[in-house]
């Protein structure tokens, strides 16, 4: 099997700020990585160096 690519959507460092916008606070400055549910130019700004796999979410 090959190496899996880290993506912002599955990172614990992704923070939802509303209306389809998400930021990452793990780089020098907070960056909007997803806006209106679409990736921005800052998507994967950390180049996967700060990626932390999010835990499995289960429905209640």
Secondary structure, DSSP 8 states (H G I E B T S, - for coil): -------GGGBTTEEEEETTEEEE-SSSS-EEEEETTEE-TTTTTTTTTT--B-------
